[in-house]
Amino acid sequence: MDVKKRKATMFVMFFLVLSANLPLCSSAASQQPDNKKSSHSKKSLLFPVTGNVYPLGYYSISLIIGNPPKVFEFDIDTGSDLTWVQCDAPCTGCTKTNDHLYKPEKHILVSCDHPSCDVVHFPDSPRCEKPDDQCDFEVDYVDHGSVFGVVVSDVFSLRLMNGSLIRLHLTFGCAYDIKNPGPYVPPGTGVLGLSNGKASLVAQLRSFDLTRNVLGHCLSGKGGGFLFLGDDLVPSGVSWMPMLANSQNYLSNPAEVLFDGKPTGIKDLKVVFDSGSSYTYFGFQVYKAVLDLVRRGLTGKPLDTVEDKALPICWKGTKPFKSVHDVKNYFSTLTLSFPDSPKVQLELQPEAYLIVTEDGNACFGILNGTEVGLGDFNIIGDISLIDKMVVYDNEQQRIGWISADCDRLPYSSSDSNYNEDFQQPYAANFGIVE
């Protein structure tokens, strides 16, 4: 079915990688859930994750949509609000063949006068000529990429942790015009919006009173991991801090940087937690200061600078490195401290800011955010979140983390539905939302 191809009417402006409650009818964690839960027990959802930071740069899950049902791959993104899928409407710029694209039917299109259209465009209003026009959307990215499409509502088939299979109509974007100027081709067919905005998937599930508006991910440094929606898997011992109010992004209170446990004078950082970003980004002044500290710490170490196509700043040793473990002892720990939450720190050991490339070089996984248009925002991306369970609690407006074994799925009463091979490398980088 052809949808009307006209200029989309919404600009989504987030400071993250790829980006509305829908009125729709420090020891390792044990990964044992906190038993002090509400009556929502076992109404959470658990998804195996595929992907890695390098070489591909995405962590993804599979979701089943439509009738008849069809499987689509979505890149998990806590920096995006609206979920969208590549769509045969027909499509310009899609990276999948037509048989792997979502095919919309006319009856699933959301009209401009539908409450869901208002939610997608919140806090603005849809700009439509007539109330029964189709509800369009547009997402612009700082790398000059963009996504245009139409808002639709279709059936998602989801399995709860208690084994129950549910089918819900959820609202998402059908993207029919995609521009991707970056060097990487997105491997999935869409993006799973998990921000604390009103159109995110977890906010929609909460509107059905199905789950709490809580989500978490555990991304393995070896590749793979898991994602959960709901609060049944939140472990005890999480280090919590409040999220900044009135933001659709997971924005922390101001942070300061420690290097090798010592103050650096770098303070008042605005930090966003974004699973849709492969790497971590600091604004230019902070980036330059941190890079200078790292370089000074390498004085006298058997490392030389080298050019590598993977990332801008790289080093080589006397022989190629096989993994970060071969080189981590040459580097010091970076720490983000949060003065408003004195007991909370995010330690970035060398594994949390370095990659080893296919050429055996060690490269700096913290990038210059000013170059990609992030201004004074700083992004904590996947590389700095691996091997931690990170929990986004929108019910209590807080974010927390704890070290965890992300190579094993946590307990589920229907393990046979989840114990698939979920450590296959699968990823790539699409771009940062403007």
DRENMAR-315067 format. One record per residue (C-alpha): residue in three letters; x, y, z. Coordinates in steps of 0.5 Angstrom, whole numbers, plus 500, padded with zeros to 3 digits. Example, Ala and Ser with C-alpha at 12.3 -4.5 7.8 and 13.67 -1.06 7.14 Angstrom:
residues 2
ALA525491516/SER527498514/
end
This chain:
residues 434
MET500500500/ASP503507498/VAL502512504/LYS502519502/LYS509522501/ARG509529503/LYS514533508/ALA513530515/THR511535520/MET515533526/PHE522535528/VAL525531534/MET531534537/PHE534530542/PHE542530544/LEU543523543/VAL544517538/LEU538516533/SER531519536/ALA513520545/ASN504515556/LEU500513550/PRO493514551/LEU492507547/CYS487502549/SER562495587/SER562487587/ALA559484581/ALA551483582/SER548477583/GLN543478578/GLN537476583/PRO531481583/ASP529485589/ASN524481592/LYS520487595/LYS516488589/SER509490587/SER503486585/HIS506487578/SER510481579/LYS513477573/LYS509482568/SER516484566/LEU519482559/LEU526480558/PHE529480551/PRO536477549/VAL541482546/THR545481540/GLY551486538/ASN557489540/VAL561496541/TYR566494536/PRO567492530/LEU559494529/GLY557498534/TYR550496536/TYR546492541/SER539490538/ILE533485540/SER528482536/LEU520484536/ILE514481533/ILE509485529/GLY503485525/ASN498479523/PRO501475520/PRO507476525/LYS513478522/VAL520479526/PHE524485526/GLU531487529/PHE531493533/ASP537497535/ILE536499543/ASP536506544/THR535510551/GLY536516547/SER530515542/ASP523517544/LEU519514538/THR520507536/TRP521506528/VAL522501523/GLN524501516/CYS518501512/ASP516499505/ALA511504503/PRO515504498/CYS522506501/THR527511499/GLY534509503/CYS532503506/THR538498508/LYS534492507/THR530488501/ASN523489501/ASP521482504/HIS525484510/LEU521491511/TYR515492514/LYS509493510/PRO503498512/GLU496497511/LYS491503510/HIS487501517/ILE493501521/LEU495509519/VAL494514525/SER490520523/CYS492527526/ASP486527530/HIS488521534/PRO491522541/SER497518539/CYS499523534/ASP499529539/VAL503524544/VAL508523538/HIS509530537/PHE509533544/PRO510538547/ASP508541540/SER502540536/PRO501536529/ARG501541523/CYS496538519/GLU491541514/LYS485536515/PRO484532522/ASP483526518/ASP490527515/GLN495521516/CYS500523522/ASP507524519/PHE514524523/GLU521527522/VAL527525525/ASP534530524/TYR541527526/VAL547532527/ASP551527522/HIS546530517/GLY542524517/SER534524517/VAL528519518/PHE521521515/GLY515517515/VAL508516518/VAL505514525/VAL502507525/SER499502530/ASP499495529/VAL500489534/PHE506487538/SER506479540/LEU510479547/ARG512474552/LEU512476559/MET517473564/ASN511469567/GLY510465560/SER504469558/LEU503471551/ILE500478550/ARG498481543/LEU498489544/HIS497495539/LEU502499540/THR504506536/PHE511507532/GLY514510526/CYS513507519/ALA520510516/TYR519511508/ASP525516507/ILE532515510/LYS538518509/ASN544516512/PRO551519510/GLY555516515/PRO560510514/TYR556505517/VAL550501515/PRO545500520/PRO544492521/GLY537492524/THR530494521/GLY529500526/VAL530503532/LEU527501539/GLY525508543/LEU526507550/SER527514553/ASN523517558/GLY519521553/LYS511519552/ALA512515546/SER517510548/LEU515503548/VAL516502556/ALA511508557/GLN506505552/LEU506498556/ARG505502562/SER499506560/PHE496499559/ASP498498567/LEU502492564/THR509493567/ARG512499571/ASN515504567/VAL522501569/LEU527498564/GLY534496564/HIS540493560/CYS546489561/LEU551489555/SER557484555/GLY564486553/LYS564480549/GLY558481545/GLY550480547/GLY547481553/PHE540482555/LEU534488556/PHE528488561/LEU522492561/GLY519492568/ASP522492575/ASP522484576/LEU529484575/VAL532490578/PRO537487583/SER539490590/GLY545494591/VAL544498585/SER547505586/TRP542510585/MET542517583/PRO536522581/MET535524574/LEU534531572/ALA527533572/ASN523535565/SER528532560/GLN526527555/ASN533524556/TYR536520561/LEU540526564/SER544526570/ASN546531575/PRO552535574/ALA558530574/GLU566532575/VAL572527573/LEU577524577/PHE583521574/ASP586515577/GLY582517583/LYS585524583/PRO581530582/THR582534575/GLY578540576/ILE573538570/LYS566539573/ASP559541572/LEU558536566/LYS551535563/VAL551527562/VAL546523558/PHE546516558/ASP545513551/SER545506549/GLY544508542/SER551511542/SER556506541/TYR562511544/THR562516549/TYR562523547/PHE565529551/GLY565536549/PHE571539546/GLN574542552/VAL573536557/TYR575531551/LYS581535550/ALA583535558/VAL581528559/LEU585526552/ASP591530555/LEU591526562/VAL591520558/ARG597521554/ARG601524560/GLY599517564/LEU602514558/THR609517558/GLY614512559/LYS610506557/PRO611502551/LEU606505546/ASP606509540/THR601513536/VAL598510530/GLU593511525/ASP587507525/LYS581507521/ALA577505527/LEU577511531/PRO581518531/ILE586516537/CYS590510537/TRP596507540/LYS600501538/GLY605496542/THR611492540/LYS606487538/PRO599487536/PHE594487542/LYS589481542/SER584484547/VAL583490551/HIS586486557/ASP593486553/VAL593493554/LYS589496560/ASN595496565/TYR598502561/PHE592506562/SER589509568/THR581509571/LEU577515569/THR571516574/LEU565520574/SER563523581/PHE556526582/PRO557531588/ASP549531589/SER550524590/PRO556523594/LYS556516594/VAL555515587/GLN561514582/LEU561511575/GLU568508574/LEU571507567/GLN576502567/PRO580502561/GLU576497558/ALA570502559/TYR574507554/LEU578503549/ILE577498544/VAL582493540/THR582494533/GLU582488527/ASP589491526/GLY591490533/ASN591497536/ALA588500542/CYS584506540/PHE581511545/GLY573510545/ILE571517548/LEU570522542/ASN569529541/GLY562531542/THR563538539/GLU565535532/VAL558532532/GLY554538534/LEU553536541/GLY555542544/ASP556542552/PHE552535553/ASN556529554/ILE554522552/ILE555516556/GLY555511550/ASP555503550/ILE563502551/SER562505558/LEU556501560/ILE558494558/ASP558489564/LYS554493568/MET546493569/VAL544499568/VAL537501570/TYR532507568/ASP527508573/ASN522513570/GLU517511576/GLN522514581/GLN526519576/ARG532515578/ILE538512574/GLY542506577/TRP548501575/ILE551495578/SER557491576/ALA554484573/ASP555478569/CYS552480562/ASP553474559/ARG548470562/LEU540471562/PRO537472569/TYR532467571/SER525467568/SER520462569/SER520460561/ASP527460560/SER526455554/ASN523461550/TYR529465552/ASN535461552/GLU537462545/ASP544464543/PHE544471544/GLN552473544/GLN552473536/PRO556480534/TYR551484531/ALA552492530/ALA554499527/ASN553506528/PHE547510525/GLY548517528/ILE547522533/VAL540526534/GLU541533533/
end
